[in-house]
Amino acid sequence: MVFGVDVVQHPETDSLLEEANGQFDFFRADVSDSASVQHMAEYVGAKTEALDILVNCAGIIQPESEYLLEDFDIDGSMKLFNVNALGPLRVTKACIGLLRKGQDKLLVNISSEAGSMTSHADYINRYDYCMSKAALNIQSVILQRYLKPEGIRVLLFNPGWMHTPMGGPEAPVDPAVSARGIADLAESLRTRPDSYMYWNYNGMERPW
Ligand SMILES: NC(=O)c1ccc[n+]([C@@H]2O[C@H](COP(=O)([O-])OP(=O)(O)OC[C@H]3O[C@@H](n4cnc5c(N)ncnc54)[C@H](OP(=O)(O)O)[C@@H]3O)[C@@H](O)[C@H]2O)c1
């Protein structure tokens, strides 16, 4: 069984549910809201005793992220930080009991090259987005240190510049290709607890 979490109702997810024939379950939750995430975890816990893999993928970017320092609205960044950095930690905290009982014991956090200190993009803006992904990266390092003795593997992936609603139509990477690359890499790294943890979807190590 695969569980998905999203904020709003999409016609596509409704048709996915029909096609999945009971193999996919969908729960609408807001990762920036602790009560909503807790409700989601209770829903999942009522359906299964264990989670093999947890993937934190939800993320946002705001048009205001593009502004340079002088025009950047710092207080307007709170929502983005809440979703991108605290959201994954909320979901992980709520689901860790189920993950501990799973077979694969794999936690995947979807980061970005924007979280890398040596990013090739050379941003001079996007303070909030880059900071939120850097926070997700250090969060994942801390979680890996904490969970390693229990055999839980934590992995971080940069999915590439994908043509999704966030990436826009001119982005070069097909999200399905990115997802396939991440799934294959995660499968091969899962049982190698001492391997590097921050990767590009195409199998290249992502520098911190
Ligand atoms: N696209 C890129 O080029 C790119 C590059 C590097 C990293 N990333 C990262 O890859 C991940 C996926 O990005 P994407 O391109 O697929 O973005 P996207 O097309 O905008 O999709 C983002 C997803 O996150 C969900 N979401 C947003 N806020 C949420 C919340 N508060 N609670 C629960 N779900 C929420 C959205 O749900 P709704 O649609 O219901 O709002 C949507 O399903 C993100 O973490 C992003 O930062 C993307």
The ligand as an SDF file (V2000), in Angstrom:
LIG
                    3D

 48 52  0  0  0  0  0  0  0  0999 V2000
   10.6010   21.5920   -9.5980 N   0  0  0  0  0  0  0  0  0  0  0  0
   11.9030   21.7850   -9.4470 C   0  0  0  0  0  0  0  0  0  0  0  0
   12.6230   22.2090  -10.3810 O   0  0  0  0  0  0  0  0  0  0  0  0
   12.5670   21.4520   -8.1210 C   0  0  0  0  0  0  0  0  0  0  0  0
   13.9720   21.6110   -8.0270 C   0  0  0  0  0  0  0  0  0  0  0  0
   14.6040   21.2810   -6.8320 C   0  0  0  0  0  0  0  0  0  0  0  0
   13.8430   20.8090   -5.7730 C   0  0  0  0  0  0  0  0  0  0  0  0
   12.4880   20.6870   -5.8830 N   0  0  0  0  0  0  0  0  0  0  0  0
   11.7580   20.1700   -4.7240 C   0  0  0  0  0  0  0  0  0  0  0  0
   11.0340   19.0160   -5.1140 O   0  0  0  0  0  0  0  0  0  0  0  0
    9.8250   18.8940   -4.3230 C   0  0  0  0  0  0  0  0  0  0  0  0
    8.6530   18.7480   -5.2550 C   0  0  0  0  0  0  0  0  0  0  0  0
    8.5900   19.9210   -6.0550 O   0  0  0  0  0  0  0  0  0  0  0  0
    7.6380   20.0420   -7.3200 P   0  0  0  0  0  0  0  0  0  0  0  0
    8.4240   20.6390   -8.4040 O   0  0  0  0  0  0  0  0  0  0  0  0
    6.9100   18.7550   -7.5390 O   0  0  0  0  0  0  0  0  0  0  0  0
    6.6620   21.1600   -6.7760 O   0  0  0  0  0  0  0  0  0  0  0  0
    5.1330   21.3780   -7.0960 P   0  0  0  0  0  0  0  0  0  0  0  0
    4.8410   20.9070   -8.4660 O   0  0  0  0  0  0  0  0  0  0  0  0
    4.8180   22.7840   -6.7390 O   0  0  0  0  0  0  0  0  0  0  0  0
    4.4350   20.3880   -6.0620 O   0  0  0  0  0  0  0  0  0  0  0  0
    4.6080   20.5950   -4.6830 C   0  0  0  0  0  0  0  0  0  0  0  0
    3.7570   19.6220   -3.9310 C   0  0  0  0  0  0  0  0  0  0  0  0
    3.8320   19.9290   -2.5470 O   0  0  0  0  0  0  0  0  0  0  0  0
    2.5230   19.9630   -2.0260 C   0  0  0  0  0  0  0  0  0  0  0  0
    2.4510   20.8890   -0.8970 N   0  0  0  0  0  0  0  0  0  0  0  0
    2.7470   22.2180   -0.8960 C   0  0  0  0  0  0  0  0  0  0  0  0
    2.5090   22.7390    0.3280 N   0  0  0  0  0  0  0  0  0  0  0  0
    2.0550   21.7070    1.0970 C   0  0  0  0  0  0  0  0  0  0  0  0
    1.6320   21.6220    2.4340 C   0  0  0  0  0  0  0  0  0  0  0  0
    1.6160   22.6790    3.2540 N   0  0  0  0  0  0  0  0  0  0  0  0
    1.2160   20.3980    2.9070 N   0  0  0  0  0  0  0  0  0  0  0  0
    1.2010   19.3040    2.0960 C   0  0  0  0  0  0  0  0  0  0  0  0
    1.5890   19.3410    0.7980 N   0  0  0  0  0  0  0  0  0  0  0  0
    2.0100   20.5300    0.3200 C   0  0  0  0  0  0  0  0  0  0  0  0
    1.6840   20.4610   -3.1820 C   0  0  0  0  0  0  0  0  0  0  0  0
    0.3500   20.1610   -2.9500 O   0  0  0  0  0  0  0  0  0  0  0  0
   -0.8120   21.0920   -3.6200 P   0  0  0  0  0  0  0  0  0  0  0  0
   -0.6060   21.0190   -5.0960 O   0  0  0  0  0  0  0  0  0  0  0  0
   -2.0350   20.4230   -3.1480 O   0  0  0  0  0  0  0  0  0  0  0  0
   -0.5910   22.4520   -3.1000 O   0  0  0  0  0  0  0  0  0  0  0  0
    2.2810   19.6900   -4.3260 C   0  0  0  0  0  0  0  0  0  0  0  0
    1.7810   18.3790   -4.3920 O   0  0  0  0  0  0  0  0  0  0  0  0
    9.7730   20.1570   -3.4590 C   0  0  0  0  0  0  0  0  0  0  0  0
   10.2640   19.8640   -2.1770 O   0  0  0  0  0  0  0  0  0  0  0  0
   10.7220   21.1270   -4.1750 C   0  0  0  0  0  0  0  0  0  0  0  0
   11.2710   22.0910   -3.2990 O   0  0  0  0  0  0  0  0  0  0  0  0
   11.8370   20.9880   -7.0350 C   0  0  0  0  0  0  0  0  0  0  0  0
  1  2  1  0
  2  3  2  0
  2  4  1  0
  4  5  1  0
  4 48  2  0
  5  6  2  0
  6  7  1  0
  7  8  2  0
  8  9  1  0
  8 48  1  0
  9 10  1  0
  9 46  1  0
 10 11  1  0
 11 12  1  0
 11 44  1  0
 12 13  1  0
 13 14  1  0
 14 15  2  0
 14 16  1  0
 14 17  1  0
 17 18  1  0
 18 19  2  0
 18 20  1  0
 18 21  1  0
 21 22  1  0
 22 23  1  0
 23 24  1  0
 23 42  1  0
 24 25  1  0
 25 26  1  0
 25 36  1  0
 26 27  1  0
 26 35  1  0
 27 28  2  0
 28 29  1  0
 29 30  1  0
 29 35  2  0
 30 31  1  0
 30 32  2  0
 32 33  1  0
 33 34  2  0
 34 35  1  0
 36 37  1  0
 36 42  1  0
 37 38  1  0
 38 39  2  0
 38 40  1  0
 38 41  1  0
 42 43  1  0
 44 45  1  0
 44 46  1  0
 46 47  1  0
M  CHG  2   8   1  16  -1
M  END
$$$$
